[in-house]
């Protein structure tokens, strides 16, 4: 039996998402869902998350980005689209 293929998405999160531990919360949620990828702050104030994993894991992560996120922040908008599968990633990390 072969493993299900991984799907990857890139999400841009807007709102009060920098300086509120959003990246750390996103990392922890992604790891709990078995996703690989990264999250990082962008110079324009948004947060970028690139995640790869099962369809179910990706769907839950997208929901979490929109509805939960950091309890100290406020998400006003999330845009997600397909992404290239990040090469040779074994974990979900915070990038600077």
Secondary structure as GFF3:
##gff-version 3
##sequence-region A 1 96
A	DSSP	beta_strand	7	16	.	.	.	ID=ss1
A	DSSP	alpha_helix	22	32	.	.	.	ID=ss2
A	DSSP	beta_strand	36	41	.	.	.	ID=ss3
A	DSSP	beta_strand	47	53	.	.	.	ID=ss4
A	DSSP	alpha_helix	55	67	.	.	.	ID=ss5
A	DSSP	beta_strand	74	82	.	.	.	ID=ss6
A	DSSP	beta_strand	92	95	.	.	.	ID=ss7
###
